[in-house]
Structure formats: C-alpha cells, structure tokens
Amino acid sequence: MKPLTLRLAALMLAAFGAAMPTASAQSPTTSPQSPPIAPLTATAKETARPMTLADTQAWLDGLMPAALKMAQVPGAVVVIVKDGQPLIQKGYGYADWDRRVPVDAERTLFRPGSVSKLFTWTAVMQLVEQGKLNLDADLNQYLDFKIPQFNGKPMTLRHVLTHTTGFEETARDLITYTGKSPDLAKVLKDYIPPALYEPGARPGYSNYATALAGYIVQRVSGLPFDDYVEQKIFTPLGMRHASFRQPLPPALAPLMSQGYEKQGEPGKGFEIVSLAPAGSLSATGADMGRFMQAFLQQGQLGESRILKPETVKQMHGQLTKPMPDLLGIGLGFYQHDINGHRVVGHGGDTILFHTDLLLFVDDGIGLYISVNSPGKDGQGKWLRDTVLESFADRYLPDARAATPRQVDDATAKQHARQLAGSYQSTRREDSTFFSLLPLLSPLKVEALDDGRVALELAGTRSVFREVKPYLWEEVHGKRRLQAIVENGRVVRWGLEPYVFAFVFEPVPALSGGLALLLAGLSLVTMLLTALLWPVAAVLRRKHGVAAPGRPLLAVRVASVLVLLSVALWTLVFTRLEGDGDLSVVLPLAQVLTLVAFIGGLLVSLWQARLAFKGGAAVGKAAKALAVVWVLAFAVLIVIGGAHHLMSFNQNF
C-alpha cells in the first residue's frame, strides 16, 4: 500500500488495534533488524526455561532497553502474572521524555485502547448473570433509540460481543485532543452507522457496537458507565489507579504517561476517545495485572469475585469461527494459538499508545505490554511482537511438528491462481468517501510461480504455502490463511489473527482495477484539456483564428474544476493524516465535485450536440473529442457517485 492509503486504512481498520500480537493492522512494521519467525518445527519441551522472577527479570532487562532504543519508543510497561500471582511488573524508559520521568509499573498510567473492551464485556456479562440482560434479545429493548434491522433480523448483544453486528466502520472524531469527553448518548444517537451485512453474517470489528454495549450497561444498571466499572470491577479487584473518565480525575492525572507520535517530539496530550466504552481506559501495568489474575482464576481475585467460573469459561471459549479451520472469538476475547498453547486476549491502539494483553489460559500465565509511542516507522509494533515471541519461545516453546502438506504442486498452483486478485475488508465504510480506499489501494494477493501466494498487509509482505486444500501457512511465520470457494471462485478468505475482526472479499467492479483505469483515463483527459487551453489560445492569436464558442469554453472550465476537486480531495486525505480538521475542506470538496462532474457532463453534451449538428463542417477529430469528453465526465459521475464524493454526508 502507498503510505497515505496505508495510514488511512489504519485509521479505519484498526482504530483501537483490532489485531492480536503477531500482526496488527494499525501500524506498518518495517524492521530489517528483526529476524523472520521460523516456521513450525519440532522443539523439545525440555528447552523451556524456568519461569522465575530472576530469569524473567534478566530476560526483560536484557531485551527491553535495546528494543526501546531500536524502535525509538520512549517508554513501556511489561507485566507477567503466573499461578494467581504477579511474577514481574516493571516499567522501562520514560513516561515523560523531556523531564526524564521513568515509567513505574505501579504508578504510571498508560492508555490500553481497545483492551478497554474487555471491561465493557465484563460489565455486560455481570448483568447477564443477574438476569438483567439477555445476549440473544433484540438490543433495541435496552435502548432509548432504535437501531434499524437489516433484512428484518434484529441485532443482539451476542453479535456485539463477537463483532458480527454488520455495522460499517466509523472513524470521524474517534480520538481528539479537545480535553472533554462528549456525551455518550449524544454520540451514539447523532450517527448510527449503516449496516453492511446481516447480523451474524460476517465479522466486522466495531467500536460503535462496543459503545452501544457500554450505553446499555449504563441504562440497565442505572449507573453512569464510568461509575459502574469503578464500583463493580475496579474496586473489587483493587485497581486503584484505573479509570475510564476523560479527562482523568485530579488524583490520577499527574500519574498519566505522556504519549508521543515520535520520540524526541513534545507529548501530544491526553487523547479523548469519543466512543468511551470502546477504548478510554487509563490504567497502570500493575492494575492490568490484577485484571489478568482475575480472569486466570475463573473471575476471582482474593476474596473478590467479579464473574462466575462458567461465565469466564464462556467468554474464553470459541463461539464464532468465520473460517472453518481458523481461530475465532469467544465473548469478547480473541482466540489465538502461540506455540501450541491456547491463548485468549485483546490488543489495543490509540494514536499514541499501543498494547497487548494475553492470557495463556491453560498455563495460568498472563502477559501485558504497553508502549507510549508507535515508534519510528511503526516499530513499536515490532517491539511488542519481539517481547511476545521471545517470551513464548523462552518459556513456552513449540513442541509440534511441521504441518504435513496434503496438496501436490499442480493443485497448489491452481488454488493460488484462484486466490489471486484484489480484495477488500468486511470492516470498512461503503456509504462515505472512505469507500475510495479499496479503489486506491486494494489488498492484492499474488500467485507465485511455485504455487505459493504472497500478500502485503500492514506494510509487510508475507508468503504462504498451501498445506491443505485452500488452507495456507506462512512460510516465515506462524499465521494461517483460509479461503472459502464457491463454484470455483474465492468468495472470501481470512487470515489469522485478524479473522475474528474482518475477512476479505473480492473488490466489486466499481472499486476495482477497471474503475481505477477508467478514472485515470478520464482525469488525464481533463488534465490535457486544461493544459492545452492556453496553448490553443496562443496558437489562435498567432494565426488569427476566432475564439471557440461558449460550449468548448465551458468544457475547459469544467475540466479545470475537476482538477481542483481532485486537489481538494487530496487535501482531505492529507488532513486525515494530520489534525483531521475537515470542517471546511470536506464540504468544499463535495460541493465542487458535484458542480464539476455534473456540470461537466452537461456542457460536454452541449458541445457534442453542436459538434454532430455541424455535420461535415465539423471534422471527425472534433466529433471524436466531443465523445471522449462526454464519456470522461460520465465515468467520473459514476465513480464519484459510487464512492459518495458528491454527497453532503459529513460522517465517516
């Protein structure tokens, strides 16, 4: 992907880190220093190191300072819990780079982003236990406004917790620096995202849906969401340095780590998450350790119980599998396999903070890591992956043999050709200008000559080999990819660990390569028309030729307006990379596009009518050019309409 569209895709596809630790859609990973992950091989269990305080501290102290320096991340916190106790919880680097304030695992607050969702799901399940909520009831019965049904099928809390609501993504004002949290009810009611799919049909990670769940907790419990979580989760678990409140309470605000876009630059300030239940938590590493301990001990920490054991088991179990052989999601917890060990957890990304929480449920081990910057070129992601992979290989090595291959070379090549093509995610926006993303930068799968397939996701190219029919394993990694084929065509495919959050479907015609080609040719026509305008004027003056009629002049003006609209849309996307203020440029781009595209078609039809009405007096070249203009403006209208460039919708 190009850098611009990659970052825009990151804004949509991983607003709070919809990825497990081995891969993230949030930030590019460009780390030549990090070696490739070895494929699955037989490894003796005896090679596991003893997981003691002394060994884990020596390992982390040897790894973290160098990794922070390499990734150019100011600070991080790492927590490991084992057998119901904190094993190690330690800060590395700085919470405030300028003042050289070190990270303290027990006192420094980080923003774990979408890891916040686990607390929202916990609150929901507490109310389910009390009989106040039903996971399979129409969630409209708990709301004071109405969520439209899709094809007559109601949306339920089970759909919400498994990210199968069918909602489009929402991105506007998801994170701001206004200093004040917006009213949750108002945010939810002001814009209800359209549905892309029927509930339960496809995975589509949704921050909006999570915020709905938090609002339902608020309405059913009678407590503001912040108060509920504090009283029912934080207090029982002894999480004294944790809060969903925005801004933070005075007692906690001084303990908040700065967040940095880049090391060495000033801190950006406290991020305000508009859909608070989806990602507004601030907490210390030690407090997150207590939360992990509770879930590793069937909902209990000390004498305090926040959930029944059967509820925790249900949340950790696999309820939804978008692909038959790939891992899915329980009630809110992602499913994962690390070195053959069953893992559940969640990732989280704000703009500045990036986090992973992992529970090795059968081993009684939890790992939490959070960093306060994406690092140079997104290498904060590499840092988190390095810690996880190093931890697992050191203490929980893989004892499995490599997967035997069950397809021959000829079949592998045939299946690779079937999979090759351009795809778009089921976590996307179709009703706004963000629908341009699959057109500008689709995810492409390439069939290699040897029967393997290659794709580039989040800035990293990966190669996969087929091991079973339509099931591929990463050559230098541990991810798996599976495709669903109907009538000889791939209709969708999924990739671990993203598969719980989105799968990929073929890009439709109006968002594919043909559309891009036609749009490009149309814009080239506009550009040549605009550039040749002054050239023609000079030649006319030189040879004493009369000025063209008003229709041709109008076509030229419309061509210039089209180019100006393209410039404005470029500015829109550039603003999305920066401060995100689109209050002026977005409506201006929409209005100018409408005027230029529709006006251009009308005046080009006018020009074409006169050209053909002129008969033999008008040359064939002039008539052909008139037709080209009509077709060019028509193409722009079709594509602009399909991608909502001429609408006045300010939501996205």
N, C-alpha and C positions, 0 to 999 in steps of 0.2 A: 504494500500500500504506500501511497505517497504520504509524506509527513503530515500534511494538512488533513487529509481524509482519515489517516490513522488516528489522529488526535480527536477528530470529530466522532469517529466510531468509538473511541474510548469513552467519550462523554456519554454516548448513548448506551453502549453495550457493557459498560462496567462502572456505572456511576458510583457504586459502593463496593466494587470488587466482586463481581459475580463469577468467581473462579476459585478453585482450590489451589493449594500452594504450588503445585507443579506447573501451573500455567495460569496466566492472567490475561484477560482482555483489556485490562486497564492501562497498562503502560508497556511501551516497547522494551524488549530485552535485547540489548546489544552488548554482549560481554565476551570479547575474544579471550579474556583471561580465564573464563570458566570452562573446564573441560566438558565434553559431552557426557551425558549419563550413559553408563554401559547398559547394553541390553540384558534381559533376564538370563542369568546363568546360575548354575548350581553353586551354592555357597554354604559352607559348613556352619551350623549354628554355633559351634564352639568358638567361632571367631568373634562373637558378641563380647563387647567389653562390659565389665560390671558397671551398672548404673548407680554410682555412688556420688556423694557430694564432691569428694575430692576429684574424681575423674571428670564429672561434668563441668566443674569449675575450671579445671585445667584445660579441657577441650574448648570451652567458650572463651576463656581468657586468651587462648592461642589463636582463636578464629576471629572473634568479633572486632578487635581494634584494626586489624589489617583489612577486614572486609568493609568496615565503615570507611576507611581511608580510600580503598579502591573504588567503592561505589559513590564516594563523595556524599555520604549521608551524615548529618550532624550527630544524630543520636538514635538509640534503640533501647528497647527493654525486652528481656527474654525471661520466661517463667517456665519451669518444668515442675509438674506435680507427679507423685508416684505413690501408689498404695495409700491414698487418702491423706497424704501429707505433702506440703511444699518441699521439693528437693532442692531447688535453687531458684532464686528470683533476683535478677541483677540488671542494673542499668549500665549502658555503655555510651560513651560520647557525651554530648551536651544537650540539655533541654533548652538552653539559651546560648547560642554560639557566640554572640558578641560579648556577653558577660561571663562566659565560661562557667555556667551553672551546670553541674553534672546531672545526668539522669539518675534518679533514685527510684528503684522499683516499688518502694513502699509509699512514696510521696508524690512522684511526678505523674501527672495525668497525661494520657495520650488519647487520641480520638480513634477508636477502632472501627469507625464506619459501619459497614453492614453487619459486623459481628453484633451490633446492637439488635438486630432482628431476632437473635436467639432469646433475648429478654422479652421481646414482644410476643414471641411464640410461647415462652414460658407463662406469661400472663394469660394468654388465651387458654392454654391448657389447664391452668389453675381454675378458670371459670368453667371450663368443660367438666372438670372433676366435680365442681359444685352444682352441676346441672343447670347453670345459667346460660351456657352456650351449647349449641349443637353443631358439630363440624359439618353435618350434611344438610342443614337447613338453609333456605334462601337467606343470604346475609342481609337482604333488604329489610327483613323483620327486625333487625337490630339497629337500623339506621333511621335518621330523620330526613333523608332524601333518598332518591331512587336511582339505583344502578340499572340501566337498561339491560334486558335479557337479550342474548344472542340466539337466534333461531328458537326462541321460546324456552331455552334452557337456563335455569337460574344459576347464579354464581354462589358458591359456598365457601365457608372458611377452610374446608379441606383443599379446595382449589387454591386458595390464597397461600396456605402453608406449603403447598407443593409447587408453587409458581406455575400453575396451569389455568389461570383465570382467563387468558386470552387477551388481556389488555395490551394496547400499544404501549411503547415506552414513552416516558415523559422526561424532558431534560431541562426545560427552562426554569431558571432561578432555583435549581435543585440545591445549590450551595452558593451562598452570598457572604458578603462581609458587612452587612447592614448593622450588626450589633444587636438586633432584636429579632426574636423568633416570631414568625407570623402565626396567626390563629389557625390551628389545625383544621377545625371545621370549615373555615372560610377557604383554605387552600384546597380541601377536598371537594367542596361544592362548586368552587369557581370554574374548575375544569375537570370533567370526567373524561379520561382518555377513551377513544373509541375502542371497540373490540376488533382484533384481527381474526380471532378464531373462537369457536365454540368452547366454553369452559371444559377443561379436561382433554381437549383435542391435541394441544401442542404445549411444550414448555415455553415459557416466556417470562423471564425474571422481571419482577415488577416492584419498584419502590412504592408506587401509588397503592398497590394492593396491600402491601405491608402496613402503610399508614392507615388504610381503612381498618385493618385489624386492631391497630392501636386505638383508633377512634371508637371502635366497638367496645373495647375494654373499658374505655372512659365512660361510655354511655351505660353499659350494663352494670359496672361496679359502682357508679355514682361518684367516682373519684377522678380528678384530673389524671391523665396518663402518667405524668411525672410523679405525682403523689402515690399512685398505685404501685409503681415499680419500686419506689423508695420503701413503702410500708410492707409490701408483700414479698419482695425479693432482696433488695439491698440490706435492709435491717436484719432479717433472719440470717443472712449469710455473713453479716459483719462487714459488709462492703461500705466502709465509712468514707471512702474517697472515690465515689462514683455518682454520676448524675446525668440525667437526660436534659436538664434545664439549659436553656440558651437565653442570655449568657449565663455563665456559671454563677452559683451563689458566692457571696463575698468570701466565705471561708475557704472555698476551693479555687477561686480564680487565680490567686498568686501561685498555685501549685501547677498550673497548666503549662505544659511544654509549648514552646514556640513551634510553629510549623513553617517549613521552608520549601519554596519551589526549587531553589538551588542553594547549595552550601556556600556560605560567604555573603549571600544577599540578606537583607533585613527580613525578619519574620513577617508573615502575611497577616497575622491577626487571627482572631477566633472565627472559625467557619460556622455559619448559621445554616443548618440543614432544614429546608422548608417542610419536608415530609419527616418530621422528627422521629416517629417510632421506627423508621427505616434506617436511621443512621446517626442520631445526635448524641449518642453516649460519649461521655468522657470518663475515664477510669484509670487507676493505677494498675501496673502489672500485677501487684500482689492481690488486688481485689479481683482481677480476672482469674487469678489462680484459685481463689475461693469458689468462684463460679464453676470452674472446671472440676474441682474436687466434688462439688455437689452433684454434678451430672455423672461423674465416675462412680459415685456411691448411691446410685438409684434415687437421686433427688434429695439427699440428706447431707448435712454438714454439721458435725457435732450433734447437739440436741435439736437442731432446727431442720424441719423438713419443708421443702417448697413444692415438691411433687411426689405423687405415689410412684413406687417402683414400676408398676405396669404402665404408667404414663410415660416415664422415661424410656422404657423399652420400646414403646410405640413410636416415640419421637426419633429414636436411634435406628429403628427398623427401616427396611426399604419398602416404601409404599408405591412409588411411581418409578417406572423404568421406561423412558422414552425410546430406548433401543433394547432389543431382547437380551443381548449379551453384555451390555454396558451397565455400569453402576448408575444409580439414580439418586433419589432423595427420600428421606423419611418425612416426618412432620417438622420441617424447618431445617434439619441438619443434612448437609450434603453427605453422600456416601463416597468413600474412597478406599482404595487398596494401596498400601505402601509396603513394599517388600513382603507381600503376602499377609499383612496384618490388616484387620478391619479397622477403618478409621472413619469417624464422623467429625463434622466441624463446620466452619464457616470462614470465609475471607471477608475483608473489608477495605475499601479505599475511599477516602475523601480526596480532595485535590492534593492535600499536603501529607496526610497520614496514611500508612499502608500496613495492613495487619493480617495475620493468620492465627486461627485458634483450631487446634486439632486434638481429638480425643482418640487414643488407641484403646478402644473400649474393652477389648478382651485382655489387654495387658495392664489395665489400671493406670495408664500414663496419659498425661496431658501436656501439650506444648503450646505456648503462646509467644508470638513475636510481633512487635510493632515498631515501625520506624517513623521518624518525623519529617521525612522528605522523600520524594520519588527518586532522588539521587541524579547523578549525571546520566543522561540518555536513558532514564528509567531503570538504572541498575540497582535501585532499592529492591526491585522485584528479584533480581539475581541474588541479592544478599539474602532475602527471605528463603528463596529456594535452596541456596547453599546451606543455610543453617538446617533446614528440614532434611535435605538429602544426607548431609553429613551426620546428623543425629540418627536417622534411621539406619544408615549403613554401619554406624559405630555400635549402636545398642540393639538394633532390631534388624539384623542382616537378612537378606533374602535367601531362603533355603529351597526355592523352587527351581526346577529345571526349565530350560528354554521351551517355549511352546512348540510342539512339533507341527510342521507345516502339512496341511491337508489339501493343498491345491497344487496342480502342476503348473509349469511355466506358461503353457498356452492359455490355460484358464485364467491365470493371473493377469496376463496381458489383455485378454478380452474384458475382464472385470475392471481393469484400470481404465480402459477406453470408455467403458460405460460411466465410470465415476467422473471422468474428466469433464470440466465445464465451469461455468460461473454460478455462484450461489449467493444467497442472502440469508441472514439470520431470522429466526422466528421472534427474536427480540429486536423490534425495530419500530419505526414510525412510517405508516403508509399515508396518513392524512395530512401531513405537513411537508414543508420543503426538505425536511430531513430524509424524505424518500429518495432524494437525489443520491444518497450515499452508495446504494448498490450500483447505480449508473456510473458514478465517478470512480468507484473503487470496489468492485465486487470481489468476493473471495474466490480465487481461482484454484481449481485442482488440476494438476498436470499429470498426465500419464507418461511415465518414463519408458525408455526402450526395453528395459529389463523386466517390465511388469510391475514395478513398484509405482507408487504415486507420491507426489510432492505437493505441499501447500505451504502458504505463508500466512501465519496468523500472529497478530500482536508483534509484528516486526521480525519474527523468527521463522526461517524456512525449516520445515521438517519433512522427512521422508519416511514412508510407511511400506511395509511388506505384507502381503496377504497371507494369513495363516489358516484361515477357514473361509469358505465361500462368503464374500462380502464382509469379512472381518479382517482388519489390518492392525498390525502392531508397529509402533515407532521403531525405526532402526537404531537410532542413538537416543533412546529414551524409554519410557515405560507407559506411554499413553496408547490407547486403542481407539480405533475409528471403525464404525459400522454403518453400512448403508442398507436402506430398505428399497427393494427393487420391485416394480410392478410393470408387467407387460414389457419386460426388457429394458425399462428406463429407471434410473435412480430418481425416486421421488423425494427422498430426504436422507440425510446422513447426520450422525452425531459423533462428537469427539469428547473423550474423557479429558479433563474433568468437567468440561463445560456443559455436558449433555443434559444435566438437570435444569439448566438455565435457558438453553436455547439449542435448537438443532438447525440444520441448514437445508434450504430448499432451492431448486433451480430458479434463477432470476427470470422473471417474465419478459416478454418481448419488449415492452415499453421501458424496461430498465436494463436491457441487455446490450451486447456489443453492437447490434444493428442500430438501436436507438442512438447510441453514442456516435456511431459513424455518421448517421443522418444529421444529428445535431451539429457535429463538427463541420460537415459539408455546408450546412445552412449558415453557420457562423462565418465560415470562410467566404461565402457569397456576400454576406453583409460587410465583412472587412474589405473585400475587394471593391465593393460598391462605394464604400466610404473613401477608400484611398484613391480611387480613380476619379472621384468627383472633382478635386482641384486640378488634376492632370487634364481632364476633359475641358475644364474651364480655360486653362492656359492654351490648349490647342484650338479651342473655338475662337479665342481672341486673336490668336496668331493668324488663323486662316479666314477670319471674318465670318464665321458660321453663327447663325442665330442661336440664342439660348434655347434649351429644351423647354417643353411645355411643363405645366404645373404637375401633371401626374408623375413624370420622371423625377422632378424635384422632390415631390412628396415621398417617393420610394427611397431616395437617397437620405432624406431626413429621417425616415423610419429606420433605415439601416444604422445610422449613427445612434439613434435612440436604443436600438437593440444592443449595440456595443456598450453603451453607457449602462444599460441594465445589467449586462454581464459584469461590468466593473463593480456595480453596487452589490451584486450577489457575492462577488469575490470579497468585498469588504465585509459583508455579513458573516461569511465563514471565517474571515480573519479575526473579526471581533469575538467570535465564539472561542477562538484560541486565547484571546486576551481578557479584557474586562467583561466581555459578554453583554455590554450595553447595546441593545438593538432597538431602543425606543424610537429612534428617528430613522435609522438606516433601513430597518426591515420594512416598515410600511412604505417608505420611499421606493425601495426596490420592487415591492409588489405592485405599486401604482404604475411605475414607469414600465415594468414588464407588461402589464395589461395594455397600456396605451401603445407601446412599441409593437407588440406582437399582433394584436387585433387591428390596430391602425395600419400596420404594415401590410397585413393581408388585404385589407380593404383598398388601400391605394395601389397595391400591386395588381389587384383585379381590375381596377380602373385603368391602369397602364396597359394591361394585357388586352382589355376590351378595345382600347383605342388602337393598339398595335394591329390586331387582327381585323378591325374595322377599316383600317387604312388600305387593306388589300395589297396589290403589287407595289404600291408606293412605299411600303414598309418592307425592308429586307428580311430575309429568313433569320439572319443572326439576331436582329432586334426582336423578332417574334419569339425565337428560342429563349432569349434572355428574359423576356417578359414571363414566359412559362417557368423558367428557373426561379425567378423572384416569387411567383405565386407558390410554387412548391416549397421553397425555403421557408417562407413565412408560415405556411400551413404546417410544416414539420415542427417548427418552433411552438406553434399553438398547441399541437397535440402533445408534445413532450412537456411543455410548460404547464398545460392543464393536468396531465397525468401526475406531475410532481408538485402541483399546488403552488407554482411560482406566481400565479395571477390571483390567488385568493387573498382575502384580508384577514385570515386566521393568524392571530399573534401568538397562539400557543404552540409549543413543541416540546 
